[in-house]
Amino acid sequence: MSDRPDNLVAPSSVDLTGGDDTNLSDVIVPMWRQRLRIFAHNKLAVTSVIFLVALILFCYLGPILYHTNQTDQATALNNPFNAPPSLKHLLGTDSSGFDELGRIMFGGEYSLSLGILAGMITIVVGTIYGMVSGFLGGIVDTIMMRFLDALLSIPLLFLLITLIAVFERSTVFLIVIIGVTGWFGNARIIRGDALLIKKLEYSQAATAMGASKWHIILRHVFPNSMSNIVTVATFSVADAILFLSTLGFLGLGIPTPQTDWGTMLQNGSVQQSNGFWWEIYPTALLFVLLIVAITYVGEALRDVFEVRLLER
């Protein structure tokens, strides 16, 4: 026989709020979810990401499904030159007999790969240089900025053309040369962040507690500069692709049999007067959409890492 009182009724529900008036809407939202919500709110940025993913799949996985010869000039000579789009060649052929659709994929691989790698070099060098210059200040900052002013006074395109004319062209050389000449403006932006952050209260408190300068840079300056760093990194990739395409359009791009979109645009522009539209317009459209998409993503990432837009 149970000793439990008859008037003891099991609760139908359990109060997990501790009896207070806590609202579910007051629950702290994780920071990553807040950032994702801010990014998803920008419809143009979301559309741009979808386009970029589709373009990457098109350039890197497309050749697996659409087999074409893009490296053997002798084999390409067997194809008709400047042939219009057909079932055999969906976007026709170019003036060398290469399949144009396969050429766009092939050139896109080099344009994207070289642009991303050169952009990474640009942002790493620019971030380190600008952060060290801005945080150390004084005579160090003065010397580093005067050196940077001297570099900025040289037109970048002329500098690239000069270096390419002096040294032998290669894929690795183009990556390095675009990367080490494209960080000048990035360094100034990051330097401005370092100058501001080192004067804020938490940086001053860390200094008063004996923290080293490198500790403050790594723990305070770098994390709080992430908004500009990510934005600048995104635009650096777009700039690197633009410079690579500019060099290709001038005939100083990737050496054959490789190609990039700038070289393809240069070759297509020669044939435009003959009415061979398929040799320039598809490549030009993808190139413009790529730069616009990267720009929208960069602007959205700037908002994502903006602390003032996050909930406390």
Steps between C-alpha positions, in 0.01 A plus 500: 500500500645834393565772759463777242230753596195487280495875455848510345453560127786464254561823314394491137793722400830613641590864533852533367514877533554497877172680560611830354360682200788417267389522139631263236577802284755610766714190447843600372543417133843355411724745319544276196123481461470877522766540231327244279168683546659833402652345188179319402311829530703632206326335205752626244785346699319167529434500126865586440616206713275265305643635175860467623444141610340418164789669316761307699322172429473598133871575467645217710248217456367595156801357311431160658160488332581701186821355357698725268861543399648822638872428508594337167514754219562231237177321590306828502607563141273215395196704611349773282616851591247757624217249461159619630325320787382149411418169665867398480631832629232658717662845492689456176877509459756779517756614246736218602242223475451456876148430626379833641290360788785278614735796461284709732518225765874459449568874518266538797704250701815707455326834555334387824800307636753773429264771622433328832865415564622849408222655709607293802859622465372856469290495815761318713779742410276807523351397835837431664659816362210731586441352846865521603536853364184633664550338838870576548457860385770761543808493279426142391158601366647806328767302317261220400239745371752705301620179337139411425438846353794446265351170384155652456646773278591235241207408270426137581430392143827649376685330787345163410582540130860598582556202729343258252715643218817458708435154640382185328126447506359199682188413698681516835667828404166662416352391835795639696535822303132590524495406869804701606399810305133517596517546877587872515145631541404215734783589737370856537149378591627255762740762639205731564330226704816439702540870577142516630490174696827554688350816656183328627448417867555125484830544314613760751400270787694209350805722467468615862486135612832432330384329180753505220435685176480177301249362750279808456529477121398133494232512772348844449603678180469205262158368619347847505633575152341186356217693336736700280740209451227271362360776281841596366583132442189455289571807291866395468392180324288704258790742440741212438265347242462841337877554480556150364235558236648839416841345444341226291315758290833675438659172394705464821288238673548129553726348235343255254365234489342622824261791479292732715189705438697816425693326223175355365341846496799637311478225240122539476519875452710445188225280354208718606502698177454172311176428686639214711307608811544166680871571541452805723149548641465181714844554656437872554163430664646248744791730578279800579260290710794353691637840601154632591422189708827525693429868568155426643639218717772730630252770598282242679799357689586851618155518665533145635814587696373841608471475879239776524250285308524210745268455797643544846 
